Amino acid sequence: EPEVTQTPSHQVTQMGQEVILRCVPISNHLYFYWYRQILGQKVEFLVSFYNNEISEKSEIFDDQFSVERPDGSNFTLKIRSTKLEDSAMYFCASTPGGRNTEAFFGQGTRLTVV
Amino acid sequence: GEDVEQSLFLSVREGDSSVINCTYTDSSSTYLYWYKQEPGAGLQLLTYIFSNMDMKQDQRLTVLLNKKDKHLSLRIADTQTGDSAIYFCAEKRKGYSTLTFGKGTMLLVSP
């Protein structure tokens, strides 16, 4: 069964460093998303991406965040100058298309900023 | 605004039925979802229901939707220890492609 894959599963970084979280969405999907879950809190939407551009973003997705689809398969989230409060589980998701289909999530990358 | 609320914890014995409840506030929700998260793992889509339905059954899972009260429930029949996990309710609002999640309900199944 096709699935969304994320790498790495766990990343530890020093405060102020840049990190890139990687995702390979399901191959025929058109919409891609990043969500995050701070420990003990809700899963929160960060950004959605369609047709090589951001289609929606939340208040959390400020200038320190960026997304990119560098090739036909990867979808990345870059966090510049990480802060302690960026420590969270980051989930990538993809949907086949349109607005009324289910989202498939990856296993997540646990980011720990020290 | 929109919010999705769930009770935080449910404990049941193996073999019993579990009912996890969720309330939402946005009447424009089109789809409502249940995701399962096992310890250290990602979000697994269990089932979803379209807002014009009031019930959906899938093997041991039954989803009930009361649109008037904006109340969604997930019933797990014959609960097993492997069902122990956090269950997230999520809604998709009309015109948006993103999901709004609740905080999750931790289900603990004891032998």
Interface residues (C-beta under 8 A of the other chain):
Chain A: Q6 Y31 Y33 Y35 Q41 K42 V43 E44 F45 S48 Y50 S55 E56 F91 A93 T95 G98 R99 N100 E102 A103 F104 F105 G106 Q107 G108
Chain B: T30 Y31 Y33 Y35 A41 G42 L43 Q44 L45 Y48 F88 A90 K92 G95 Y96 S97 T98 L99 T100 F101 G102 K103 G104
